[in-house]
Amino acid sequence: MKDELRVRRLTEQVNGVTELRGLSIAGRQTYLEIPMTGSEPVGSLFFRMWVDNRAQLPLIRDRLAAETHRKAEITVLKTFEGNPVNRFDTARADLPEDGSIRASSTVIAVYEDFLKHRFPDLKPEEDGTTREKQYARYYSADHLLRDITRIAITVNGDERDRLVGEFAAFGYAIQAVGNGRSPRGQTLRWTWSPRPQALRGS
Protein backbone atom coordinates (compact mmCIF):
# COMPACT_ATOMS: atom_id res chain seq x y z
CA MET A 1 0.00 0.00 0.00
CA LYS A 2 1.32 3.44 -0.88
CA ASP A 3 2.04 5.86 1.91
CA GLU A 4 -0.37 8.79 1.57
CA LEU A 5 1.16 10.89 4.34
CA ARG A 6 3.24 13.87 3.39
CA VAL A 7 5.00 13.93 6.74
CA ARG A 8 6.29 10.64 8.11
CA ARG A 9 7.81 9.60 11.42
CA LEU A 10 11.27 8.06 11.09
CA THR A 11 11.88 5.30 13.61
CA GLU A 12 14.48 2.65 14.30
CA GLN A 13 14.78 -0.37 16.56
CA VAL A 14 17.26 0.04 19.41
CA ASN A 15 17.61 -2.96 21.74
CA GLY A 16 14.12 -4.08 20.80
CA VAL A 17 12.58 -0.66 21.46
CA THR A 18 11.20 1.53 18.68
CA GLU A 19 12.64 5.04 18.97
CA LEU A 20 11.68 8.19 17.06
CA ARG A 21 14.62 9.29 14.92
CA GLY A 22 13.09 12.26 13.14
CA LEU A 23 10.55 13.44 10.59
CA SER A 24 10.59 13.40 6.80
CA ILE A 25 8.74 15.43 4.18
CA ALA A 26 8.53 13.94 0.67
CA GLY A 27 8.09 16.03 -2.46
CA ARG A 28 7.84 15.04 -6.13
CA GLN A 29 11.48 15.97 -6.78
CA THR A 30 12.88 16.67 -3.31
CA TYR A 31 12.96 15.16 0.14
CA LEU A 32 13.65 16.84 3.48
CA GLU A 33 14.64 14.87 6.56
CA ILE A 34 14.69 16.51 9.99
CA PRO A 35 16.66 14.32 12.40
CA MET A 36 15.96 14.47 16.11
CA THR A 37 18.52 11.95 17.29
CA GLY A 38 21.53 10.33 15.70
CA SER A 39 25.30 10.05 15.67
CA GLU A 40 25.98 13.29 13.78
CA PRO A 41 26.85 16.44 15.77
CA VAL A 42 24.13 19.02 16.39
CA GLY A 43 24.02 21.53 13.54
CA SER A 44 25.09 19.02 10.87
CA LEU A 45 23.66 19.60 7.40
CA PHE A 46 23.80 17.20 4.46
CA PHE A 47 22.57 17.59 0.90
CA ARG A 48 22.05 14.36 -1.02
CA MET A 49 21.96 14.66 -4.79
CA TRP A 50 20.73 11.94 -7.18
CA VAL A 51 22.02 10.81 -10.56
CA ASP A 52 20.26 8.23 -12.71
CA ASN A 53 23.44 6.81 -14.29
CA ARG A 54 25.74 4.97 -11.87
CA ALA A 55 28.58 5.17 -14.39
CA GLN A 56 28.93 8.88 -13.51
CA LEU A 57 29.92 8.23 -9.89
CA PRO A 58 33.69 7.60 -10.41
CA LEU A 59 33.98 10.92 -12.27
CA ILE A 60 32.06 12.71 -9.51
CA ARG A 61 34.27 11.07 -6.86
CA ASP A 62 37.45 12.25 -8.61
CA ARG A 63 36.07 15.77 -9.06
CA LEU A 64 35.10 15.90 -5.37
CA ALA A 65 38.65 15.00 -4.38
CA ALA A 66 40.08 17.70 -6.67
CA GLU A 67 37.67 20.43 -5.53
CA THR A 68 37.74 19.72 -1.77
CA HIS A 69 41.37 18.52 -1.52
CA ARG A 70 40.11 15.64 0.60
CA LYS A 71 39.97 11.89 0.08
CA ALA A 72 36.75 10.91 -1.74
CA GLU A 73 35.23 7.45 -1.88
CA ILE A 74 32.26 5.52 -3.22
CA THR A 75 30.48 3.42 -0.62
CA VAL A 76 27.52 1.08 -0.89
CA LEU A 77 24.33 1.16 1.15
CA LYS A 78 22.55 -2.16 1.56
CA THR A 79 18.99 -2.88 2.55
CA PHE A 80 17.48 -6.16 3.69
CA GLU A 81 14.86 -7.82 1.51
CA GLY A 82 15.13 -11.23 3.18
CA ASN A 83 18.83 -11.08 2.27
CA PRO A 84 21.19 -8.11 1.99
CA VAL A 85 20.58 -6.24 -1.28
CA ASN A 86 22.63 -3.38 -2.72
CA ARG A 87 20.41 -0.31 -2.85
CA PHE A 88 22.64 2.58 -3.91
CA ASP A 89 26.23 3.81 -4.05
CA THR A 90 27.27 7.11 -2.50
CA ALA A 91 30.12 9.39 -3.61
CA ARG A 92 31.37 11.61 -0.79
CA ALA A 93 34.52 13.47 0.24
CA ASP A 94 35.90 13.18 3.77
CA LEU A 95 35.24 15.93 6.30
CA PRO A 96 38.00 17.38 8.53
CA GLU A 97 38.44 15.31 11.69
CA ASP A 98 38.38 18.41 13.91
CA GLY A 99 34.65 18.93 13.30
CA SER A 100 35.17 22.43 11.88
CA ILE A 101 32.88 21.65 8.92
CA ARG A 102 29.45 20.12 9.48
CA ALA A 103 27.87 21.01 6.14
CA SER A 104 28.51 18.81 3.12
CA SER A 105 26.83 16.97 0.26
CA THR A 106 26.87 13.59 -1.42
CA VAL A 107 25.71 12.04 -4.67
CA ILE A 108 23.89 8.71 -4.82
CA ALA A 109 23.00 6.35 -7.65
CA VAL A 110 20.61 3.41 -7.32
CA TYR A 111 21.50 -0.12 -8.40
CA GLU A 112 19.64 -1.08 -11.54
CA ASP A 113 18.26 -4.31 -10.08
CA PHE A 114 17.13 -2.92 -6.72
CA LEU A 115 13.46 -2.46 -7.59
CA LYS A 116 13.26 -6.00 -8.93
CA HIS A 117 14.56 -7.30 -5.61
CA ARG A 118 12.11 -5.13 -3.70
CA PHE A 119 9.08 -5.89 -5.88
CA PRO A 120 9.27 -9.31 -7.60
CA ASP A 121 6.06 -8.53 -9.50
CA LEU A 122 7.53 -5.34 -11.00
CA LYS A 123 6.35 -4.61 -14.52
CA PRO A 124 8.89 -3.53 -17.19
CA GLU A 125 7.30 -0.08 -17.49
CA GLU A 126 7.62 0.39 -13.71
CA ASP A 127 11.35 -0.32 -13.61
CA GLY A 128 14.03 2.37 -13.66
CA THR A 129 16.64 4.24 -11.62
CA THR A 130 14.97 7.65 -11.57
CA ARG A 131 13.55 8.99 -8.34
CA GLU A 132 10.04 8.87 -9.78
CA LYS A 133 10.35 5.16 -10.64
CA GLN A 134 12.02 4.29 -7.35
CA TYR A 135 9.28 5.79 -5.22
CA ALA A 136 6.21 5.18 -7.39
CA ARG A 137 5.12 2.23 -5.25
CA TYR A 138 5.89 3.93 -1.96
CA TYR A 139 3.96 7.17 -2.35
CA SER A 140 0.73 8.32 -3.93
CA ALA A 141 1.77 11.20 -6.20
CA ASP A 142 -1.42 13.12 -5.44
CA HIS A 143 -0.45 13.29 -1.75
CA LEU A 144 3.12 14.50 -2.15
CA LEU A 145 4.13 18.10 -1.61
CA ARG A 146 4.68 19.85 -4.93
CA ASP A 147 8.27 20.37 -3.90
CA ILE A 148 10.68 22.04 -1.55
CA THR A 149 11.87 25.14 -3.38
CA ARG A 150 13.74 27.21 -0.80
CA ILE A 151 15.68 26.50 2.37
CA ALA A 152 17.45 29.10 4.50
CA ILE A 153 20.58 27.80 6.21
CA THR A 154 23.34 29.22 8.36
CA VAL A 155 26.94 28.13 7.75
CA ASN A 156 30.36 29.51 8.50
CA GLY A 157 32.88 30.57 5.86
CA ASP A 158 34.67 27.21 5.69
CA GLU A 159 31.37 25.37 5.29
CA ARG A 160 30.28 27.76 2.56
CA ASP A 161 33.52 27.20 0.65
CA ARG A 162 33.18 23.45 1.09
CA LEU A 163 29.64 23.42 -0.33
CA VAL A 164 30.66 25.65 -3.26
CA GLY A 165 33.50 23.26 -4.10
CA GLU A 166 31.24 20.24 -3.90
CA PHE A 167 28.57 21.73 -6.13
CA ALA A 168 31.26 22.73 -8.61
CA ALA A 169 32.27 19.05 -8.67
CA PHE A 170 28.65 18.14 -9.40
CA GLY A 171 28.65 20.37 -12.48
CA TYR A 172 26.87 23.47 -11.17
CA ALA A 173 27.99 26.83 -12.53
CA ILE A 174 29.80 28.91 -9.90
CA GLN A 175 29.23 32.65 -10.09
CA ALA A 176 30.74 35.54 -8.20
CA VAL A 177 28.25 37.04 -5.73
CA GLY A 178 29.44 39.95 -3.61
CA ASN A 179 32.71 38.93 -1.99
CA GLY A 180 32.14 35.21 -2.48
CA ARG A 181 31.00 32.55 -4.92
CA SER A 182 27.64 30.88 -5.29
CA PRO A 183 26.35 27.80 -7.19
CA ARG A 184 23.71 28.26 -9.85
CA GLY A 185 21.65 25.49 -11.45
CA GLN A 186 18.34 25.04 -13.21
CA THR A 187 16.48 24.41 -9.95
CA LEU A 188 18.98 25.53 -7.31
CA ARG A 189 19.85 29.03 -6.19
CA TRP A 190 22.05 29.96 -3.26
CA THR A 191 22.41 33.17 -1.33
CA TRP A 192 24.81 33.45 1.58
CA SER A 193 24.13 35.47 4.71
CA PRO A 194 27.05 35.61 7.16
CA ARG A 195 26.14 34.70 10.73
CA PRO A 196 28.11 34.54 13.96
CA GLN A 197 29.82 31.20 14.62
CA ALA A 198 27.53 30.57 17.59
CA LEU A 199 24.46 30.51 15.34
CA ARG A 200 25.77 27.95 12.89
CA GLY A 201 23.20 25.39 11.85
CA SER A 202 20.20 27.45 12.97
Secondary structure in CASP SS format (residue, H / E / C, confidence):
PFRMAT SS
TARGET T0000
AUTHOR 0000-0000-0000
METHOD secondary structure of the structure
MODEL  1
M C 1.00
K C 1.00
D E 1.00
E C 1.00
L C 1.00
R C 1.00
V E 1.00
R E 1.00
R E 1.00
L E 1.00
T E 1.00
E E 1.00
Q E 1.00
V E 1.00
N C 1.00
G C 1.00
V E 1.00
T E 1.00
E E 1.00
L E 1.00
R E 1.00
G E 1.00
L E 1.00
S E 1.00
I E 1.00
A E 1.00
G E 1.00
R C 1.00
Q C 1.00
T C 1.00
Y E 1.00
L E 1.00
E E 1.00
I E 1.00
P E 1.00
M C 1.00
T C 1.00
G C 1.00
S C 1.00
E C 1.00
P C 1.00
V C 1.00
G C 1.00
S C 1.00
L E 1.00
F E 1.00
F E 1.00
R E 1.00
M E 1.00
W E 1.00
V C 1.00
D C 1.00
N C 1.00
R H 1.00
A H 1.00
Q H 1.00
L H 1.00
P H 1.00
L H 1.00
I H 1.00
R H 1.00
D H 1.00
R H 1.00
L H 1.00
A H 1.00
A H 1.00
E H 1.00
T H 1.00
H C 1.00
R C 1.00
K C 1.00
A E 1.00
E E 1.00
I E 1.00
T E 1.00
V E 1.00
L E 1.00
K E 1.00
T E 1.00
F E 1.00
E C 1.00
G C 1.00
N C 1.00
P E 1.00
V E 1.00
N E 1.00
R E 1.00
F E 1.00
D E 1.00
T E 1.00
A E 1.00
R E 1.00
A E 1.00
D C 1.00
L C 1.00
P C 1.00
E C 1.00
D C 1.00
G C 1.00
S C 1.00
I C 1.00
R C 1.00
A E 1.00
S E 1.00
S E 1.00
T E 1.00
V E 1.00
I E 1.00
A E 1.00
V E 1.00
Y C 1.00
E C 1.00
D C 1.00
F H 1.00
L H 1.00
K H 1.00
H H 1.00
R H 1.00
F C 1.00
P C 1.00
D C 1.00
L C 1.00
K C 1.00
P H 1.00
E H 1.00
E H 1.00
D C 1.00
G C 1.00
T C 1.00
T C 1.00
R H 1.00
E H 1.00
K H 1.00
Q H 1.00
Y H 1.00
A C 1.00
R C 1.00
Y C 1.00
Y E 1.00
S C 1.00
A H 1.00
D H 1.00
H H 1.00
L C 1.00
L E 1.00
R C 1.00
D C 1.00
I C 1.00
T C 1.00
R C 1.00
I C 1.00
A C 1.00
I C 1.00
T C 1.00
V C 1.00
N C 1.00
G H 1.00
D H 1.00
E H 1.00
R H 1.00
D H 1.00
R H 1.00
L H 1.00
V H 1.00
G H 1.00
E H 1.00
F H 1.00
A H 1.00
A H 1.00
F C 1.00
G C 1.00
Y C 1.00
A E 1.00
I E 1.00
Q E 1.00
A E 1.00
V E 1.00
G C 1.00
N C 1.00
G E 1.00
R E 1.00
S E 1.00
P E 1.00
R E 1.00
G C 1.00
Q C 1.00
T C 1.00
L C 1.00
R E 1.00
W C 1.00
T C 1.00
W C 1.00
S C 1.00
P C 1.00
R C 1.00
P C 1.00
Q H 1.00
A H 1.00
L H 1.00
R C 1.00
G C 1.00
S C 1.00
END
